[in-house]
Amino acid sequence: MGIRSDLDANYDYEIVDEFLDHYSMMVESMEVMIIDLTKPNMYKRSINELFRVFHNIKSASGYLQIMPMNKLAAFVEDTLEELRNDKDSVNQETIDWLLQISDMFATWQDDLKLDNELTKIKFSLLKTPDMDK
């Protein structure tokens, strides 16, 4: 039994379906927002939108008890909060890390679609990048 079957067995179909729809939209928008962080005129908007995306994923995955997703989203949300408050741009290491994070969430999207077990989090994602320039 994969992640989708587990969700369907434990939660109302409409809740699961709504989560999957919203999750798909958020994952598909991540990469563009991350790339937009490199554009000075887009930085504030993109960092705030990314923060909102990871906050929403954290909340929804917490409710559905998808703990690996919840924990990684919370970790990224905390990092983005630091960037929102203390920085007006990001370095390439941070962009690369965020793109790898995006890839992890995209992998989980595939796991959900294919009803696989959730892919394990890559250890390298759990180390925040050096956010100084």
PyMOL commands that set and color helices and strands:
alter all, ss='L'
color gray80, all
select helices_A, chain A and resi 3-10+13-36+43-63+67-86+92-114+123-126
alter helices_A, ss='H'
color red, helices_A
deselect
rebuild
show_as cartoon
